[in-house]
C-alpha cells in the first residue's frame, strides 16, 4: 500500500497527461511537486512511475492504487471490454492484427486505453494502427486478472529488492574509490559521486572510457563504429593480447562485445532510465566496471594511430607526386 500523498501524486500525474498519453516531462513534474520528491522517488522504486528518455511514464500497475478515481475506473473498465473483444478475436483469427479503427467502432475513446493496455503482456504486436493479440490472452478470463498478476510480480520483485542484503548501504569512502578506480574514472566521476549525482557519475564514467579510446587511437568516431575500428580483428589500432592464438583472438572478440554492451546499455540515451533505480551500491559497481574497461584500454598495445596513418598517407601522396 502507498500513502495518501503518493496516491494524490498519481492522480495529479494522470490529470496532467494529454489525451491518449501516459507520460510527462520528469524534470517538470518533479519541479512542480518539489515538496514531495521523496514520495515521487518511492513511486519510482515501486515502478508505478518509470523514467524513459527524460519522461515519466505512468505504469498500468499503478492504476489499481487509485481505482477510486473516476477516470481510472473508466480506463480499467474499458480495458476489460477491449480484452474480451480481443480474446474473442484471437479465437477466431489467431495471429491476425486487429485494426484500431475497427476496434474504435466498438470502444469509444480507445486512445486513452492504449498506453496502459499495451503493457498487459498479452499482445504479440502493437502499432499506431493495429493490436495483435498473442496466445497469452487465452490464459486469462478478464483484464482485471492480468492486472492482479502484474501486481503480484511487481510486489515479489520489490520484496526481493528490499530483503536482499545490501553490500553498500551508504556512500563508499571516496579515498578507497580513488585508490582502486582507474585515474580516468576518478577524474570523470568521483566528484559527481561525492556530491550525490550518481546517475551523472555512472554515465560520465562510460563517456570517459570512449574518450580514452579516442585519446589513444586519435580516432574521431563514436559508439559501435569506434569500437569496430579501434579493436578490429583484421586491422586493429589497439589489441589486448596477441591475435595469433585462439585465446588472444577470443579476448579481443569478447571485449569488443563488452564495449558495445557498455555503449548500448549504459551510455545510449535509451539506458537513461537506469537512473530511476540507481543507488550508491549500483553506482559503485558501475564505476568499477568502467574502471576495468579503462584499465584494459590502458594496458592494450597500440598497433597504430589515426594520426600516424594520416601522416603515412600524406607521405605516400608526396612520394607519388
Residue pairs with C-beta under 8 A, 6 or more apart in sequence:
2 42
2 43
2 46
2 48
2 65
3 39
5 36
5 39
6 39
6 42
6 43
6 65
7 65
7 66
9 33
9 36
9 39
9 40
9 43
10 43
10 48
10 58
10 62
10 65
10 66
11 66
11 69
12 33
13 24
13 29
13 49
13 56
13 58
14 22
14 58
14 66
14 69
14 71
14 72
15 71
16 24
16 29
17 23
17 24
17 58
19 111
19 112
20 111
20 112
20 114
20 115
21 115
22 57
22 58
22 115
22 116
23 52
23 55
23 56
23 57
23 58
23 115
24 55
24 56
25 54
25 55
25 56
26 51
26 54
26 55
26 56
27 54
29 40
29 56
30 37
30 40
33 40
40 49
43 49
43 62
44 50
44 51
44 276
44 277
45 158
45 277
46 154
46 158
47 59
47 61
47 154
47 157
47 158
48 58
48 59
48 61
48 62
48 65
49 56
49 57
49 58
49 59
49 62
49 276
50 56
50 57
50 59
50 273
50 276
51 57
51 272
51 273
51 275
51 276
52 272
52 273
53 269
53 270
53 272
53 273
54 272
57 115
58 115
58 116
59 119
60 116
60 117
60 119
60 120
60 147
60 150
61 147
61 150
61 151
61 154
63 72
63 75
63 76
63 116
63 147
64 76
64 147
64 151
66 72
67 73
67 76
75 112
75 113
75 116
76 143
76 144
76 147
78 107
78 109
78 110
78 112
78 113
79 113
79 116
79 117
79 120
79 143
80 142
80 143
80 144
81 106
81 107
82 103
82 107
82 110
82 113
82 117
82 143
83 117
83 120
83 122
83 137
83 140
83 142
83 143
83 146
84 142
85 98
85 103
85 106
85 107
86 98
86 122
86 131
86 133
86 137
87 133
87 137
87 138
87 140
89 96
89 98
89 133
90 133
90 134
90 135
90 137
90 138
91 138
94 135
95 124
95 132
96 132
97 125
97 130
97 131
97 132
98 130
98 131
98 132
98 133
99 129
99 130
100 110
100 114
100 128
100 129
100 130
100 131
101 129
103 110
103 131
104 110
107 113
114 126
114 131
117 123
117 131
117 143
118 126
118 131
119 150
120 143
120 146
120 147
120 150
121 136
121 146
121 150
122 133
122 134
122 136
122 137
122 140
122 146
123 131
123 132
123 133
123 134
124 132
124 133
124 134
124 135
125 131
125 132
126 132
140 146
140 149
166 281
167 281
168 280
168 281
168 284
169 280
169 281
170 280
171 193
171 194
171 280
172 280
172 284
174 190
174 193
174 194
177 186
177 190
177 193
177 284
177 287
178 186
178 190
180 288
180 291
181 189
181 190
181 287
181 288
181 291
182 290
182 291
182 294
182 295
182 298
184 208
184 209
184 211
184 212
184 294
184 298
185 205
185 208
185 287
185 290
185 291
185 294
187 208
188 204
188 205
188 207
188 208
189 201
189 202
189 204
189 205
189 208
189 287
189 290
190 201
192 198
192 200
192 201
192 204
193 201
193 283
193 284
193 287
198 278
198 279
198 280
198 283
199 272
199 274
199 275
199 278
201 283
201 287
202 266
202 274
202 278
202 283
202 286
202 287
202 290
203 266
203 267
203 272
205 286
205 287
205 290
205 291
206 262
206 263
206 266
206 267
206 290
207 267
208 290
208 294
209 259
209 262
209 290
209 293
209 294
209 297
210 222
210 223
210 226
210 263
210 267
212 294
212 297
212 298
213 219
213 226
213 227
213 230
213 238
213 297
214 220
214 221
214 226
216 237
216 238
216 297
216 300
216 302
216 305
217 229
217 230
217 237
217 238
217 302
217 305
217 306
218 305
218 306
218 307
218 308
219 226
219 229
219 230
219 237
219 306
220 306
221 229
223 263
224 260
224 263
224 264
227 256
227 259
227 260
227 263
228 256
229 237
230 236
230 237
230 238
231 237
231 238
231 239
231 240
231 252
231 255
231 256
231 259
233 243
233 249
233 252
233 253
236 243
236 252
236 303
237 302
237 303
237 304
237 305
237 306
238 297
238 300
238 301
238 302
238 303
239 248
239 252
239 300
239 301
239 303
240 248
240 251
240 252
240 255
240 296
240 299
240 300
240 301
241 247
241 248
241 251
241 252
242 248
243 249
243 252
255 296
258 293
259 293
262 289
262 290
262 293
264 271
265 271
266 274
266 286
